[in-house]
Amino acid sequence: MKCVICKKGSTRSSTTTVTLERGSLIMVIKGVPAQVCENCGEAYVDENVASELLKSAEQTARTGAQVEIHQYVAA
């Protein structure tokens, strides 16, 4: 796919690190599968992965954690 940010690069399958913030929670998830632009590095996660990340963040937020760092594990 052509990158919508730089409009010059194409994306390839890779992994990325995603940082989510909600209230006082900062959650970092490493090794997230994504399509990453070879030119600018912009990462695109698919709908299923995004849904899993948001569910995980919701569960973590309920624990009262302020900072969490996780390795991505597919559900």
N, C-alpha and C positions, 0 to 999 in steps of 0.2 A: 504494500500500500504506500502511496505517496504521503509524506509528512505534511500535515495541515499547518504546522507551525512555521517551518523554514521553507516549505514548498520546493525544496531542492533534493532532499534525500529520500530514500526508500527505507522502509522498515524491514527488520528481520527478527526472527524469533530469538529471544534472549531472556534475561531476568533483570529486575530492577529492585530498588529499595523504595518503599512507599511510606510516607509519614502522614499520619492522620492526627488531627487535633479536634478534641471535643471537650468543651468546658475546661477543666484543669488537667485533662488527660492528654498526654502526647504518646502516641504509639508508633513505633517504627517496626516495619515488617520487611525483612530481608529475603532475597531470593524469590521475588514474586514473578511468575511467568508473564511476559509482556512482549509486545512488538515494539522494538526500539529503533529510532531513526539512526541510520549510520552517519548522517551528517551532523545533526545537532544534539542527539541523545534524548530527545523527547520520547517518553514511554507511554504506550497505550495498553491498558489491561482490558480484557474482554468482560462482558456483562456478568458471567458466572464468577469470575475471580473477584470482581468488584463487590458483588453480593457477599461472597465469603469474607472479604476483608471487613466490610461494614458490620456483619454479624459478629465477627471476632471482636471488633472495637466496642460494640454494644455490650457484649459479655464482660469485657475487661473494664469498661466504664462502671459497670454495676459493682465491681469489687472495691471501688474507691481508689484504685491505683492512679498515680499521677504520671509516671513514666514507665513504659513497658517496651521491651525490645524482643521481637519474636523472629524465628525463621519460618518462612511460609511452608505450610503443609497442606496439600490439597485435601479437601473433605471427602 
